[in-house]
Amino acid sequence: MGFTSEIHDYQLLSKIATNDKHGENSPYFDGWKAYDRDPFHPTKNPDGVIQMGLAENQLSFDLIEDWIMENPKASICTPEGVNQFKHIANFQDYHGLPEFTKGVANFMSKVRGGRVKFDPDRILMSGGATGANELIMFCLADPGDAFLVPSPYYPAFVRDLCWRTGIQIIPVHCDSSNNFKITREALEEAYQKAQEDNINVKGLIITNPSNPLGTTLDRETLKSAVSFINEKNIHLVCDEIYAATVFNSPGYVSVSEILQDIESINLDLIHVIYSLSKDMGLPGFRVGIVYSYNEEVVHCGRKMSSFGLVSSQTQHLLGAMLNDDEFVDGFLKESSRRLGKRHSVFTKGLEKEGISCLPSNAGLFVWMNLRKLLKEQTFEGEMMLWRDIINEVKLNVSPGSSFDCKEPGWFRVCFANMDDETVEVALRRIRAFVGKETTPSSSPKKPVKLKRWNSNLRLSLSSSRRFDETVLSPHNMMSPHSPLVQAT
Ligand SMILES: Cc1ncc(COP(=O)(O)O)c(C=O)c1O
């Protein structure tokens, strides 16, 4: 008998394996499950759930595909490139292929308008920005230490920054009264509170452009953040994964530009996180970058990058692509134009229904304000509305509470992971729902009637864009999966 109870007391797996900091138990992911159970397809499942919770950039694949066709030597699996197969298959140096680090540095500089240069020797590889954010935490903080994170923030930061490292997030609460600006007062308040609670604050992490707001930080805010961390002698990590998604003025300002403007800043405190998942729409390639101005971090991070190197095949292909100046210039311009166009169509469609969004100039999403549709101005009210949107309107959008937003009624809606026709279907559904919700309560409410997809769809598509299942809904052939496995 004693034997049985000993077995029960024994913890078979580690604390990391059994805690729930991976975040996948959050109700937020019920929306993903609803999508997985019933994914929209224009002809096979026109009443299914449309995935608007996925921050993917699928608007410019054709540009990359054209480049690949024109540059067969860049792939090791073509007759033109196979002579490099042996060399590339063997390559495993954690410094990376020289042409890859040079190409990434070139791309990062072009994304920032050529106003800053990056040193290829400071580029560290990791498995996407997910791995890069964790890697930088391992270099800068110990279990129990904290990072300040302005809210609302990317939900998977809890997993990426905290789960395996044991560090904690302290939210810096921002609100709609000033368009969620990160103020010096809010930073001081969060910092002081942590001090009172005896928490060791090791740094501040900002996301520029912001996920979920779709806004860029202005020069003044960046300078104020840099002075703040410099005065406190703590680190500044800038997640710039959406840098090339800026489609409207004001233009993008990277923290790297600010460093050139401020004197007496301790560069050892500054670190940039980057990835090709959003700007090039290549989340499957798992190309993440840590760019640190701190020599020691570069050395230690390089060793740690052994746990998440980018495959040499991917490095080889991207090395050729990202050093092609003509391609990169054209891609950045066209991708930004397409994102701007999609943003405009979507936000104008919402405006027609009286729905406003936070004014934004970047990102793959909008921050939609549905406060007036809440039955009560609480997070319970937000969850009720969110359930209606998923179950009735059949749109998987993400509630503000999952981004640690302190005001109920905000929702993040992604607009770049689908084609034009699917956007129209989503807007039609929103129209029907808003019409029903704003009908005076004396008149009986009718359920939202989902208009069926036009069966002549193929004829209605423009001739330049062929009917293509993967463009319409790339994940609809997937079996149910853990949503956090995908970038969110
Ligand atoms: C702010 C932010 N950082 C990091 C990531 C992770 O990106 P990756 O796919 O490169 O791991 C995301 C993905 O959505 C993100 O929005």
The ligand as an SDF file (V2000), in Angstrom:
LIG
                    3D

 16 16  0  0  0  0  0  0  0  0999 V2000
    5.4840   40.5640  -31.3520 C   0  0  0  0  0  0  0  0  0  0  0  0
    5.8260   39.1820  -31.7980 C   0  0  0  0  0  0  0  0  0  0  0  0
    7.0080   38.6450  -31.4420 N   0  0  0  0  0  0  0  0  0  0  0  0
    7.3500   37.4090  -31.8030 C   0  0  0  0  0  0  0  0  0  0  0  0
    6.5090   36.6180  -32.5560 C   0  0  0  0  0  0  0  0  0  0  0  0
    6.9430   35.2220  -32.9460 C   0  0  0  0  0  0  0  0  0  0  0  0
    7.3360   35.1850  -34.2850 O   0  0  0  0  0  0  0  0  0  0  0  0
    8.1000   33.9710  -35.0000 P   0  0  0  0  0  0  0  0  0  0  0  0
    7.1210   33.3300  -35.9210 O   0  0  0  0  0  0  0  0  0  0  0  0
    9.2210   34.5880  -35.7870 O   0  0  0  0  0  0  0  0  0  0  0  0
    8.5760   33.0600  -33.9580 O   0  0  0  0  0  0  0  0  0  0  0  0
    5.2690   37.1210  -32.9640 C   0  0  0  0  0  0  0  0  0  0  0  0
    4.3420   36.2950  -33.7590 C   0  0  0  0  0  0  0  0  0  0  0  0
    3.1880   36.5710  -33.8980 O   0  0  0  0  0  0  0  0  0  0  0  0
    4.9240   38.4390  -32.5690 C   0  0  0  0  0  0  0  0  0  0  0  0
    3.7530   38.9780  -32.9220 O   0  0  0  0  0  0  0  0  0  0  0  0
  1  2  1  0
  2  3  1  0
  2 15  2  0
  3  4  2  0
  4  5  1  0
  5  6  1  0
  5 12  2  0
  6  7  1  0
  7  8  1  0
  8  9  2  0
  8 10  1  0
  8 11  1  0
 12 13  1  0
 12 15  1  0
 13 14  2  0
 15 16  1  0
M  END
$$$$
